[in-house]
Every structure is written in structure tokens, then in C-alpha cells.
């Protein structure tokens, strides 16, 4: 019964993860998650007539698939998508964070910011400032930002989008709002070989059909475990009743 209960606890956790995946199927830059589970052998502390260990189900954490999502054209001059393994750098009240969600805008101070109002950082780790009075913003595939000052024909470089990568993506922990935090001493490295695509956004890499299939699988497995526990309980009751009758 305890083995079945441990399995049900894993299935409940897995259900929460799959439901979150489905809820974020339309979230830009979202990365699909899955539960990692294993078994743990523990020798019973009571005599059961055998020393065979019992295999309990264990939650080993969440795995995240950083596969690139589909590119969706928006036409927005400040909408950006990264092709390749890289992240935008964002300055927040809690420190530098990283994201693949390139829905940016210009605030009242001319800074390039996220939807939450946090500044986007350049290659040197400084906020990027634009001039609303100048011409349209053009962003090259290397992240270079140019504008044409009023009254001039020649465009000028006003900044460069900072894109970095991590040697080990497992050191990134999800913080919410499509942001990731570096949980290790690993230092992010420049990602010169990625491409920044202006006027596009990266879609979530969630495949809804697969997630719905997982929901059905989880439900059936949970019901199966529930039936097994119920049958085991009925057998225990029956055994107790028979022992009582014999005595």
C-alpha cells in the first residue's frame, strides 16, 4: 500500500507539471518540463518472511527541454527572437536574470525593457537606451541597434543586445515570468554565433497533443494505483476477519 501511495504522489506531481505545460502552450519562450522519477530500495523494518527490499517511487526533480521553439513573425520593431542557444540578459530588483522571451518595449526614459518593466542589458551588462525622437530602430542579426538621428542621413549605433549562453543549462532555475536565474558559480559566456531576429518572437516548445496524451496516461495510472490500494485493503480486512473467526 505504501509503494502504491508513493507512486500516486509522483503521479500527482507529474499532473501538476503537465497542467502547467498546457497552461503555457502560448507563452513566448516557455520551455516544456517533465518529471524525473526513480525507485529507492528500502529493506522493511518488520519481518515479512523475506529480506527482499521494497522499491518506493521517488521524485528526482524537474527536467527542462531547452529545444528552440518555432519563430513567429510579429512585425514589431522591438520584438526579438534568438536563433541558437542563448539568452537575453535582464536587470531585475533581485539581480540579473535570463530569458528567451523577446517581447520588449521602450519605457518613458527611453530604456529597452521587458513587459514587466525590467531593463534589457547590452553586451557589457548595461541598460540599453533608445531615442524616441530619432528614426526607426533597426536591430541586426548580431544584436547591433542602430537609429538615424533627426536631420541626418547616416544611421548611428546606439547599442547592442547582450546575448549569453551557459555551458550547463541545468544550472538555470525557473523564477517565473519566463525568467531564469543562475543558481551556480558558472559565469555566462558571450554567444557570438547566435542570431537575433527582429520582428519575431519564439513560441513555446510545448506540443499540446503530447501533453494531453500524458494527462490521459497519468489519470489511468492513478486510477490503477487507487484500485490496487483498495484491493490490498480489502484483502487485509478479509484476513483479519478470518483470523478472528479461527480464534
Secondary structure, DSSP 8 states (H G I E B T S, - for coil): -HHHHHHHHHHHHHHHHHHHHHHTTTSTT---EEEEEEEEEE--SS--S----EEEEEEEEEEE------EEE---TTBEEEESS-EEEEEETTEEEEES--B-EE-TTSBEE-TTS-BBBBTTS-B-B--TTSS--EE-TT-EEEE--TT-SS-EEEEEB-EEE-S-GGGEEEEETTEEEE-SS---EE-TTSEEEETEEE-----HHHHHHHHHHHHHHHHHHHHHHHHHHHHHHHHHHHHHHH-
